[in-house]
Amino acid sequence: MGSLSASYFERAQEVIPGGVNSPVRAFKSVGGSPLFIQSAKGAYLKDVDGKEYIDLIGSWGPMLFGQAHPSIENAVRDALSKGFSFGAPSYNEVLIAEKIVSMIPSIEKVRLVNSGTEATMAAIRLARAYTKRDKIIKFEGCYHGHGDSFLIAAGSGVATLGTPDSPGVTVSTAKDTLTAVYNDLSSLRNLFEANPTDISAVILEPVVGNMGLVIPEPGFIEGIQQLCKTYGSLLIFDEVMTGFRLSSSGYQGLTNIQPDLTTLGKIIGGGLPVGAYGGKAEIMNMIAPAGPVYQAGTLSGNPLATSAGLAMLNLISEHPEVYDALNQKGKALAEGIRQQLSELQIDGFVNQIGSMFTLFFTNKAVKNFSDAKTSDTAKFGIYFREMLNQGVYLPPSQFESWFLSAALDEAHIDHILKASRIALEKTLMA
Ligand SMILES: *Cc1c(COP(=O)(O)O)cnc(C)c1O
């Protein structure tokens, strides 16, 4: 057929590993060849062949108000006219830090970096320095970026150390990362009991977006915090995805739980590369140059990125109603698709909270990574490709969250539901 996307992808594969700069973009788990995007506006992505799609990726989270929101666009234009990297402090860095501190109660001081990966890497270095302990605990299926310490698979027993989950991660790094089961406090308790004085921090996505959407059971997060207190470990919320997506103060704003450290990214850059980590001043003051823990960045606090992020956070403060509106849309979509699953008698399970959403092709309630892995990924592939055919661009993997934006109106939700009905029928024919 010879689409431009297909020809670009062929060229890309010659010069970029796998043809993409981040693996999930390659459509490997859903089949077909990835679309190259020409432009994006509001609720839509337009590919290089001129076809438009309703955007349910939202750049994997940042586009809370839809693509190319005029307030953010104007802020970046304005910043651009004043130069775009100084390697010296700029006022926007103060403004965005003040804004983050004012919006997230557990953050008293914050350091800006360039990605979520950098934020989580720095946060665990800091936790190790603060507690003078080496090990961390993470949960199976949670994603914290591509730092070595996080690319670790669970060992086979509670006292067993982790093993590298990617070639190139050393065995000695792996032994410092232990892995618990999400929504299973006893698995965490067992790790603490086996390593009572070694755990510097527990890091988790308080609502998980990276095994598909998985929601904490009542009491789970409180239980984690209690165990951290008992054993003198820090609690780190990785809110790179949930921060400013679930509320104007992150997931933690929906509860009364304050973590010791929080990592942020995605939305706080408004679509430009920004990450951040922050928390109690006493802990954050250990970061250089205030303290001995080294962490730096040539482009950290970049004036374009901070202008976009600040404009985004200002939009959120000016439109607190956005979260209720997004939740309504999320609910409508979830109810609509649940109804379709039951009418067509298809094994499927929908998780939804606010503007985050996943349809799992399984008959099991999905509460952890093993549950998620019972999904029929071939069915998801069929569903994904038909949705694309119907003009809806979903994340190209069963194990990702869909992201709704404020740019979606009722007509878009209707379009998505109509497309879903057709795509679900397609899965029955396979
Ligand atoms: C996306 C993500 C990261 C990594 O952020 P990058 O900017 O891709 O490095 C870390 N943690 C969570 C929870 C994420 O969703």
Ligand as a Chemical Component Dictionary entry (heavy atoms), coordinates in Angstrom:
data_LIG
# 
_chem_comp.id                   LIG 
_chem_comp.type                 NON-POLYMER 
_chem_comp.pdbx_formal_charge   0 
_chem_comp.three_letter_code    LIG 
# 
loop_
_chem_comp_atom.comp_id 
_chem_comp_atom.atom_id 
_chem_comp_atom.alt_atom_id 
_chem_comp_atom.type_symbol 
_chem_comp_atom.charge 
_chem_comp_atom.model_Cartn_x 
_chem_comp_atom.model_Cartn_y 
_chem_comp_atom.model_Cartn_z 
_chem_comp_atom.pdbx_ordinal 
LIG C1 C1 C 0 6.691  7.244  32.697 1  
LIG C2 C2 C 0 7.044  6.813  34.056 2  
LIG C3 C3 C 0 8.353  6.860  34.538 3  
LIG C4 C4 C 0 9.517  7.217  33.656 4  
LIG O1 O1 O 0 9.426  8.514  33.179 5  
LIG P1 P1 P 0 10.266 8.919  31.851 6  
LIG O2 O2 O 0 10.021 10.375 31.723 7  
LIG O3 O3 O 0 9.702  8.077  30.751 8  
LIG O4 O4 O 0 11.685 8.589  32.133 9  
LIG C5 C5 C 0 8.595  6.561  35.855 10 
LIG N1 N1 N 0 7.590  6.203  36.672 11 
LIG C6 C6 C 0 6.320  6.129  36.247 12 
LIG C7 C7 C 0 5.255  5.762  37.208 13 
LIG C8 C8 C 0 6.002  6.414  34.925 14 
LIG O5 O5 O 0 4.742  6.296  34.513 15 
# 
loop_
_chem_comp_bond.comp_id 
_chem_comp_bond.atom_id_1 
_chem_comp_bond.atom_id_2 
_chem_comp_bond.value_order 
_chem_comp_bond.pdbx_ordinal 
LIG C1 C2 SING 1  
LIG C2 C3 SING 2  
LIG C2 C8 DOUB 3  
LIG C3 C4 SING 4  
LIG C3 C5 DOUB 5  
LIG C4 O1 SING 6  
LIG O1 P1 SING 7  
LIG P1 O2 DOUB 8  
LIG P1 O3 SING 9  
LIG P1 O4 SING 10 
LIG C5 N1 SING 11 
LIG N1 C6 DOUB 12 
LIG C6 C7 SING 13 
LIG C6 C8 SING 14 
LIG C8 O5 SING 15 
# 
